[in-house]
Amino acid sequence: MEQRGTLRDPVMGNEACDLDSLVSAVALAYYLAKVSTSKAAFVPVLNIPRVEFPLRTESTFFLREQRIPESSLIFRDEINLHALHRAGILSLTLVDHHVLPRGNLGGLDKHGHSFPPSCLHSGDSALEDAVVEVIDHRPLERGRGPRCRITSELVGSCATLVTERILQGAPQVLDRQTAALLYGTIVLDCVNMAPEAGKVTPKDTQYVTLLESKFPDLPARSMLFEALQKAKFDISGLTTDQMLRKDLKALSSDEMVLAISAVYVNLEVCSVLEQASNPPLGLSALGSLYPSVCAYNQGNTAASRKKVLPVLKDFLRERRGAMQPEDPRGKTRPDLRDLPACGGESLGDAEYEAREKRDPARGLRQGGEDGSLEEETPLPRTPMNSLVDECPLDRGLPKLSAEAIFEKFSHITVVRPSANASPEKK
C-alpha cells in the first residue's frame, strides 16, 4: 500500500470520512493501481482537512495498528480537484457516496458536520461529469451516464462491496494488510455481525468469512469489534475544542447556525452521591428530558455544599488513586507526614500533631481514624469585621430554623462611625 502516484485519478470517500469511507477509498485505490494497465495513477483522498483527522479516533487507531502512517495519506485540503477538472485531466472515483454536494453553505456538509473556514469551497457538484466510477451501499438518488461504472447494493458496509470487487477481479493482489483493513471495517459497521443489530446482510457475512479463510491469522471478530468500538469513543487524546467538534451536528438557516455536540464520559459521580452516607443526602430522582442528565431532589436539606464537597473530594481522590500504581510501601497516595514542609524536610509525628492542634478543622478535611468525616468538629474561626460583634460561626453551625436565624440577626448591630472619628477607627 505504498504506491502513491500523481493526483489526477483520485478515489474519494464521503465528507464524514468515517472508517468505512476511509478504508474503502484506500483499498480500492490500491487495487486499481495494481491492476491498471494504463498510465493512470490512483490515489485515495480523504474528504476532510488534515486537521480534522484526529477526531476520527477509530480511524487513527486502526491505521496505527496496521502500521500505516498518517503522513502517507492525502486529504481534501491538499488537492485542488477543481483545477484538475478545469485542466481536463480529472477522473474521479467515488466510494461510500454517489452524489457530490452543491456547496458547504454555512460550513456544513450534508451529514451536518462542520467544516473549518479554511476548507470551505464552492461545492463539488461541478465535478459530476468527471466521475467515472461509483461504489456505494445506499439507494441511488440519481442516475449516471454510460461512461460511469456503478456498483450499488444495500449491504452493511461499503467495504463489503470493495472486497467483492477485489476478490472477483484479481484476488491475488489482496495482501494481508489490505484484508485486515476491510475485515475490521465490515465487522465494525455490521456490529460484530450480529443479526439482532439489523445491519448485517448475507453478503457481508459471506465476505467476512472469505477473508477469514484466506487470512487465518486475522483477529477474532469480537476482540476486533470491541477494540474499534472503544477507540471510536476514546477522547483521551483530544483537546476540549476537538472533543466538542468530534461529534458535532449542526443545522443552518439564513439567520443562524445551530450546533450540538456530544461528549462521551461516564457520570460515575451520580452513584457516589446516591450512595453517600456521611452525610446522607436523601436523593430522589427527578424526571429529565435528556437520558445523559441526572436530576435529583435532595431530601436532606441540612447537607449543604460544604458537607457534600468532602464526599466528592474523596471520590476524586479514590479515582485518582485507582488510576495510579501503588508505591513500594503499598500506598496509593502519600501521607501528609511524608510531604516536604517549606524547608524541604518531611513533617515528623510531633510537628504533624502540633499542626493538627493549630488547625481544629483538620478532622473535617481528613476524617477520623476510621476514615469517617467528623461532622461535629468546629469550623475554622471566621475573621471579624466592623459590622458584627461576634461571628455567628464561632460556636459551630447554627440550627437552620427560622427562630435560630432571627436570634442570630438580633445580635447584629450596625456601628455608625461619627463624623469626627479618626481614619484609624473607621
N, C-alpha and C positions, 0 to 999 in steps of 0.2 A: 504494500500500500504506500510505497514511497514515490510513485510516479506522479509528477505534477504537470508538466507541460505548460502551454500558454493559456491565456484566459479567454479563448474565443469559443469554447464549447462547454459552457458550464452546466452542471447538473445541480439544480437548486430546489431546496425544500421550502416549506411554508414559513410565514412570518413568525409563528410561535416558536419554531426551532426547538421542538421537544426532541426526545431521544429517537423516536420513530422517524421524524423528518431528517435529523442529522445522519443517522445510520443508513437510511435509505439512499440519501444523496451520496454518501461516502462509498457504500458498497456498489451502487450502480455505476458510479464514475470509474471505480476500479475495474469492474467487469468490462465496461465499454472500452476502456483504454487497453485492456488485454486482448480483446477480440477484434478491435477495429483494424481494417486493412488500409484505411485512408490516412491522410496526414492530420486528421482531426486529433486534438488533444483535449481529453475530457477531464475536467477538474470539478470537485464538489465545491459548492458555495453555500455557506451557512447564512441564512437570510435574516441576520441581525448584525448590529455593530459588534466589533470585538469586545468593547467594554461591557456589553450585556451578557457575555458568555458565562462569567462566574455565577450568574443567577440560575443557570441550568445545572443544578448541583448533581443530578443523576447522570448527566452527560459528562461533566468534568470528571466525576468519579469513575465512570465506566471506561473513558478513554485512558485515564491513568492506569487502570487495571490491565488494559490491553497494550500499554506502553506506546500510545500514540500521542506525541507531544502536541500541545495546542499551537505551537509555532508552525506546524505543518498544515494548519487549516487556513482557509481563505474565507473572510467574512464579507458581508454585503457592502460595508463602507470602504472596502479595499479594492473594489472593482466597479468600473463605470459601464454597466450594461447598455445604457442608452447611447454612449459614444460608440461602442462596438456595433450596435444596431444601425446607427446613422452611417457607419462606415461599410455596412452591408456584409459584415463577417460574423454576425452572431447567430449561433444555432443553439437554442435553449431547450433543455430537458427539465420537466417539472416532476417532482415526486411529492407524494403526500398532499397535493392540492392540484387543481387544474384550472383555476380562474385567477388571473392576475388582478390585483386591486387597482381601482381607478385613481386612488390617491390616499394619502395618510392624513386626512383632514383632522385638525386638532391634535396631531401627533399620535393617532391611534391606528392600529391595524384592524383587520376585520374580526379578530378574536377579542378585541377590547384591550390588548396590551399596548402600553405606551412606548413611543419612540422618543429618544432624546432629540433635542432640536438639531444636533449635528447630523442626524440621519434622515431628516425629512426630505422627501423628494416629491416630484410632481406626480408620482404614480407609475405603475408598470404596465398599465393596460396598453400603452403604445407598443409594447414588446410582443403582443399577442401573435402577430404574424411571423415572429422569429421562433415560435415554439414548434419543435419537430417531434417531441415525444412526451407523453403523459403517462405516469403510473400513479393511480390513486385508489383508495379503498372507500371513497364516498360516492354517493349518487351524483351522476354528471348533471351539471346545471346548464351546460351548453355544448353544442356540437363543434367539431373542427373539420377542417378541410382534409382531403385525401393525403396531403403531404405529411400530416401529423399521425404518428402511430399512437394508439390509445389502448391502455390496459386499465380497466376499471372493474372492480369486483368488491362486493360488500363483505370484507373479511375483518378480523380483529385488528390487524396491523398491516401497514403498507409494506413493512419489511417482509411479510409473508409473500407478497407478490414479487418483490425483488429477488427473494430466494428462489421462487419458482422460475423466474426469468433466467437466473444463473444456472440452475440445475438442469433446466430443459435446453439451454443454449450451449453452454460449454462447462460442464461440471468439473472438468479438470483444472480450471483456473481458480476454483474456490479453495483458498488456503484456510488454515485453522483460525487465524486472526479475524478474517472477514466473517467466517462462520460463527465465531463467538459473539461478534457484534450483532449479527442478525438473530442469533438464537436468544440472547439476552433481551433484545428489544421485543421480540414476539412474546416471550414469557411475561415481560412486564406489562405490555399492552393488553394481553389476554388474561391478566390477573391470575398468574400461575396456572393457566389452562383450566381453570375451574369453571365447569358448565353453569353453576349457580350464579356466577357473576354476570352472565349474559353477554360476554364479549367474544368468547372463542367460537370459531366455526370449524367444521371438519377439515377445511384446507389448512387452517393454522396448525391444527394438531398433526396433520399429515407431514408438513414440512419441518416442524419441530422434531418429530420422530425421525425423519430422514437425516437431519443434521446430527442428531444423537447417534445414529447408526454409522454415519460417515466419520464422525469425530467422537469416539467413545470417552475421551478424557474431558469432555465438556462438563462443567459443574452441574450438580443436581439442581433440578428446577426450583425446588422450594428454597434452597440455600441462596441461589442467584436472585430469585424474586425478592426475598427478604432483604438482601444487601442493597439492591437497586431501590426498593421502596424506602428503606431507611435513608439512603443518600438523597432521595427526592425531597425529603422534608428536613434535611440536615441544614441548619442555618448557622452552625457554629463558626464557620469561617467568614461570615458576611458582616459587613458594616450595617449600621442602622438604616442608612439610605438604601443599601442593597436589599435588606430584609423587607422594607416597605415596597420595593419595586419588584420583588421576586414573583409574587402572585397578584400583581396589580391588575385590576379590571377597571375600565373607565367607559363612560358614556359622554358624548359631546352634543352640544346644540350650538346654535348661532350665538348664544349668550354666555354659555359657561361649559366647563368640563368637570364632570363628577368622577371622582376616583375612589375605589375601595381596595384596601389592602388587607391581607390576612397574614398573621404571624403565628407559626405553629409552635406553641410551648405548652408544657403540661402545667396545669394550675394545681400543683401539689399543696399550695398554701390553704386551699379550701378545706381539705380534710383535716389539716392541722388545727384550724380554727374550730371546726365542728367537734373535734375530739378534745379540745382544751379543757382541763380540769382545774387549773390553778392560775387564774380564776376560771370557773365555768362560765361560758358566755350565754348559754341558753338559746342557741341559734335555731331558728325555724326557717326553712326555705321559703322564699317568695317566688312567685312566677316571674319568668324572664322571657322577653321576646327573642332572645338570642341564645342558642344552645351553648355557646362558649363563655357566657357571662353568668356568674352565680350571684344572687342577691339574697340577703338574709334579714330577718327581723331579730334584733338582739333582745332576748328576754331579760338578761341580767344587765340592767342599765347602770348599775354601780360599777361595772367593769369599764373604766374609762380607757382612752387610748394609751395613757401612761401605764396601765396594767396589762394591756394587750401587747404592747411593744416587746416586753421580755419574751413572750411566747413566740413572736415572730423572730426575735434575735436568736433564740435557742434553735428554732427551725433552720435558720440560715447557717448557724454555727455547725449544727449536726450534718447538714447537707454538704457544707464545705469540708468537714472532717471526713465524710464518707468518700469524697472525691479525691482526698489526699492520702498518700501512703503513710503507714504508721512509721514513727521514728524508732530508733533502736531500742528505746525504753518501753515501746508498746503504746505510746500516746499518739493521739491524732491531732492534738493542739497543745501548745506549750502552757505550762503552769505559770501563773503570774510571778511566782518566786524565781523562775528561771529567766524572766525577761530582764534585760540590762536596764539599770537606772540611768539617770542623767550622766553620772560619772563613768558609765561604761561597765560597772560591775553589777552582777545579779543581786537581787534582794535576798537577804538571809531571812530565816524564820522570824527573828526578833524585829527586824525592820518591817517585814510584811505585817506582823501583828500590830506594830505601832501605827502603821498607815491605816490599818483596818479600824483602829480605835479612833483615829482622827477623822475618818470618813464613816459615820454610822450607817450611811446608805449602801455601803458595800454589800451588805447581806441581801438587799433588794436586787442588786445587779448580778451578784454571784450565786446567790442561793445558799441554803444551809448545808450541813454536812451530807444530807441525803439528796442534795441537788434541787430541793424544792424552793420556791420563792418565799421569802419571809414577808408576808403582807403587812404585818404589824410593825415592821421596822420604821422608825421615824424618818421622814423625808429630810433632805438637807435644808438647813436654815435659809429662808428666802431673805435677801438683803432688804433692810428697812428703807423707806423713802419718806419724804416730807409730808405725806398725806395720811399716814396711818400711825396710830400709837403703838400698835404691836402687829406682828404678822399673823394672819389667821391660820397659817400652816405650821406655826411653831410647835403645836402640840399634836401634829398629825392631821390627817384629812378629816374635815367635818362631816357629820352625817348629812346626806343630801336630802334633807327635808326642808319644807318651806319655813318651818319655825326656826330651824338651825340657821338658815340663810339670813332671815330677818334679824336674828340675835346677833350674828356677826356684823351685819351692817350697822347695828345700833352702837357698836364700839368704834366706828369710824367717825372721826371729827375732822373737819376741814380747818386747817391753820391759815388764817388770813394775815399775811405779813403787813405790818403797819407801814405807813408811807415813809417814815424816817428810819426804818430798820436798815441796818448796815448790810452791804452785799454779802458779808460772810454768813449772816443769819438767814438770808434768803436761800 
